[in-house]
Amino acid sequence: MFGVAFLSPLFLLGALAVAVPIALHLFHRRTEVIIDFPAVRLLQRAPVEQHRRRRVRELVLLALRIAALLLLAIAFARPYLASAVVPMSSPLTVVAVDTSFSFSSPGQVAKAQAAARSAVDSAPASHAVALVSFGDDATVVVPPTPDRRAAIAGIDRLTAGFGGTRYRTALAKAAELIGAREGHVTVVTDLQQAGWDANDEGGLPDGVTADVVAIAGPRVNLAVTAAERRDRTIVATIQNYGSEAAKTEVTLRMDGKVLATAEAVIAPQAATDVRLNAELPASGAAEVTIDDPAGYLADNVRYFVIDSPDALPVTVIVADPAGTTGGIYMERALSVAGNGREFAVDAVDGRVFSGWTAEAVARRAAVIVIGTRTLDRHGRDLVKGYIGRGGQALITLGPDVDPGTLADLVGIDLGVTTAAVRPAGGSATMVASDARHPIFRPFLNPSGALGDVLVEQYRRLKDQPGRVVLARFSGGDTALAEQAVGQGRVLVFTSDLDNQWSRFPLNAAFVPFAVETARYLTVSRRQAQSWVLPGVPAGTPAVPGVIAVGDGAGKRRVAVNVDTRESSPAVTSKEEFTAGIERVSRSGTRDAAADARSVEERQRWWQMGLMVMLAALAGEALVGRNTT
Amino acid sequence: MPGEARFLDPAIIARLGTIDLKVRTIVEGFLTGLHRSPYKGFSVEFAEYRQYIHGDDLATLDWKVFARSDRYFVKKFEEETNVTCHLLLDVSASMGYGSHGITKVEYGSYLAGALAYLMSRQRDAFGLIAFDDAIVSMLPASARGGHLRATLVALERLKLGKRTNVAKPLRDLAAAVRKRGLVVLISDLLDEPERVIQGLKHFRYHGTDVVVFHVLDPHELSFPFDRAARFRDMETADEVLAVPSSVRQDYVDRMQAMIAHYKRELGLAGIDYCLLETSQPLELGLMSYLMTRRKVL
């Protein structure tokens, strides 16, 4: 009736409860005693009420009670205007508008809105229309509706976002809206090639036609793709995506104040680092901006945090810290990392370590074992438990390590030979198996730095499945291996890092090797200082800038930036775009009930019903109070 | 009231057959009782001289006889009948109330009938006027034989009327009654006291004596109800929802104030006032009447 339908019509049975007040009205009042009395005029007059007036009042009360019960039943039945639900059988035209940050250049959104309006206007009269905006995600701005004005109003609300382009995501959303019915999709986009690069999924069902309205974007674009602090200098990387060299002014700002500027000339299709020298505080957040009004505006700024992260606790277990080989080299090497703020290193002998609790060990970002001779069984169990629960450890196999207790220490048999190996020629050099590994990245240039490392003795590791050899000695034996143990990870260096079996600690390569190894081990404990959209935690605004996360002692700043993969203005053609649309089977998962639910959730008449019911109850209380 | 026990309960009277029988029972019993009662001297007929006995009222001694015979005789009067009496009976709806077997209008009818019977024996002329907010029936005053019978029949045929308006019929009747006589008003007086009193004063202006029998049910005096109820006025149908325990005292105070007001104002106007509960013997009314009649004579 009146085009109103209900999501849960069974609740309407609750309206039968109106029989209760009606019955009370009809029968209960009969029980009231009426006494005919001659001298009523001598009774107190205040409560006198004319019979007729009282009757009207009772009828008003009855009406209010019935209304409250009816409204309650109707509210629970979840009413909605049925005509607002587009039948699943009616054809649908979906207009999907690209609102990625490539539309942030001047005038782009207006062009896209005009094209979208045109697409809505030209949709067949028999079609319902729906509006989808897409960037990293696809959002239904206007669900399927026969009301073109609603669609146009939705288009007018569109703005450019900060996400990248995801064509497949948009197509998947359009396919979901179309479901099993006849449909057409109009994609309004700047045809960026990057839109196909993302590893997402989605396509259109067979039979659904598609066309593309191309919005020409700028052919050139400059973007700040990186910015970081290197000692007292900020290094910003500027990328030129155009086919001609470009010049721009680079500005470093902190708290709105300009700290440094520099001019950069960037070759076509190239990037350049710009150094911005300024007196920087120990902590804070800053931004690097460039002047590129013709390109995409969203990538003209890069936010970054210059706070030093909390030092990561690293424990070095040695046989005798008071001795000449008490892990001093490793301790000193790690202490200089990050200007001395990256690691908090403590070298302890096995006896002290054995007195620690498991909780204290678990707080270590990494454990480095150089000597085990003073480590008792409890200490070994602590290390084993630490690794098994996800801890990161570096085990060296120098003379202070007892190969016989290694299995107790690590939890598995590493396959270590007891006797030390003396390489032919008196020493062996070390070579990285994969120079791109994070540990060896500092040795890419000069690549020969590791070659200067001379090792006089080492222990041999038997091959084991699941073990990755990261570096070998010149004889072919394993120098550094990586192995997962339990939930943790173990790096095994088969020689000594305490200046006994090798002179490696005295080599220039030792400090970067030790630091990068420690960084590699502690990478999971590091707190990110920057996020790239859309990879921000749930609940965090997907807007570039600097935000504060955590609370109390764990409060820190994080920079949020756009994904510069979207910065490339390279485009594809309409034909390539159309050809790139994958055809999928019709899901048909959207049914009429889902549409009805969607409409009901939008209209929320039940809330209005409950409010009117409360008003009726308030009125009933008021009238009822006056009656007595 | 001492001696009341020897009178018949009005509720019992009500169960007797015809009104003729009822009034005869009342009056004969009353007269018989008078001879044995302290109310000597209120006899209505002269009978004889009787030797004084201890306890007789000295005022009734015939001193002439004492002078002649040196013996004490009391005299019995045979009085001349020269009083015209108008019985005004309220038959408004409120008079239909009765809480214990007899309504106020029944009580009033028996009282009027008894008075008529008594008057007939005294050979007084009497008439009957029934009213509510106007005169609803009227039997002109007469002393002829058969008038008593007509009066009793009229009483038996009375029906309850509408709202009380004592003042109006009193005004109408006062205009009609020019001859000095006696007016007997039997009513619950549930009207505006000032209007009632003003109406009765009209009779006094013409020298007519008035006796008012204020007939009330015991429940009207004590309001003994115990359950919350809606009290509906028998004349206006107005309703009051009341909890008796909380309004009783106020009601009783108001009722007593009204009675006191009537008693005081009517007394000041020279009008006899007699409050009768329908649970009280009707003979009390007769006694009050005789005292007033004596004053008239």
Boltz contact constraints between the chains, C-beta under 6 A:
constraints:
  - contact:
      token1: [A, 32]
      token2: [B, 230]
      max_distance: 6.0
  - contact:
      token1: [A, 33]
      token2: [B, 229]
      max_distance: 6.0
  - contact:
      token1: [A, 34]
      token2: [B, 230]
      max_distance: 6.0
  - contact:
      token1: [A, 34]
      token2: [B, 232]
      max_distance: 6.0
  - contact:
      token1: [A, 35]
      token2: [B, 229]
      max_distance: 6.0
  - contact:
      token1: [A, 35]
      token2: [B, 231]
      max_distance: 6.0
  - contact:
      token1: [A, 36]
      token2: [B, 232]
      max_distance: 6.0
  - contact:
      token1: [A, 36]
      token2: [B, 234]
      max_distance: 6.0
  - contact:
      token1: [A, 37]
      token2: [B, 231]
      max_distance: 6.0
  - contact:
      token1: [A, 38]
      token2: [B, 94]
      max_distance: 6.0
  - contact:
      token1: [A, 38]
      token2: [B, 97]
      max_distance: 6.0
  - contact:
      token1: [A, 38]
      token2: [B, 190]
      max_distance: 6.0
  - contact:
      token1: [A, 38]
      token2: [B, 234]
      max_distance: 6.0
  - contact:
      token1: [A, 39]
      token2: [B, 190]
      max_distance: 6.0
  - contact:
      token1: [A, 39]
      token2: [B, 220]
      max_distance: 6.0
  - contact:
      token1: [A, 40]
      token2: [B, 231]
      max_distance: 6.0
  - contact:
      token1: [A, 40]
      token2: [B, 233]
      max_distance: 6.0
  - contact:
      token1: [A, 40]
      token2: [B, 240]
      max_distance: 6.0
  - contact:
      token1: [A, 42]
      token2: [B, 251]
      max_distance: 6.0
  - contact:
      token1: [A, 42]
      token2: [B, 254]
      max_distance: 6.0
  - contact:
      token1: [A, 42]
      token2: [B, 255]
      max_distance: 6.0
  - contact:
      token1: [A, 43]
      token2: [B, 240]
      max_distance: 6.0
  - contact:
      token1: [A, 43]
      token2: [B, 242]
      max_distance: 6.0
  - contact:
      token1: [A, 43]
      token2: [B, 247]
      max_distance: 6.0
  - contact:
      token1: [A, 43]
      token2: [B, 251]
      max_distance: 6.0
  - contact:
      token1: [A, 44]
      token2: [B, 247]
      max_distance: 6.0
  - contact:
      token1: [A, 44]
      token2: [B, 250]
      max_distance: 6.0
  - contact:
      token1: [A, 47]
      token2: [B, 240]
      max_distance: 6.0
  - contact:
      token1: [A, 47]
      token2: [B, 241]
      max_distance: 6.0
  - contact:
      token1: [A, 48]
      token2: [B, 238]
      max_distance: 6.0
  - contact:
      token1: [A, 48]
      token2: [B, 240]
      max_distance: 6.0
